C-alpha cells in the first residue's frame, strides 16, 4: 500500500465519520469536548475535584457517541473521563418540530 493509498483511505474514513456524526447528532442533547475526544451524549455529569491544590474533572456521560475514526463501535452506554484539562459541554438546540399556525 502506497502512502497515497493510505492517505486516501484515512480521508475516506474521516468523511464516513463526519457523515455518521451528521446522521446521529439529532439524537443527542449535549456535545462534549475534552482534550482527547469529542462526544455526543444525552446525559452529562461534570464534577470538579480538587486534590492538593490541583483541580481536575470527573465527567460521566450516558447514552453517548464517540468521535473516533478508529473505533469499531462508537455508541456506548456510559463513558467516564478523568482529566486535568478543560472540558467543554454544550447543550444542543432542538429544532422546533411543530409547524406554526398561520
QUIHU-V450118 format. One line per field, one symbol per residue. ss: DSSP state (H for helix, E for strand, C for the rest). burial: # if it has 9 or more other ideal C-beta (glycine too) atoms within 8 Angstrom, else .. A space follows every 50 residues. Layout:
# QUIHU-V450118
ss->???
burial->???
This chain:
# QUIHU-V450118
ss->CCHHHHHHHHHHHHHHHHHHHHHHHHHCCEEEECCCCEEEEEEEEEEEEE ECCEEEEEEEEEEEEEECCCCCCCEEEEEEEEECCCCEEEECCCCCCCCC CC
burial->.....#..##..##..#..##..##..#.###.#..#.######.#.... .....#######.####......#.#..#.#.#...#.#..#........ ..
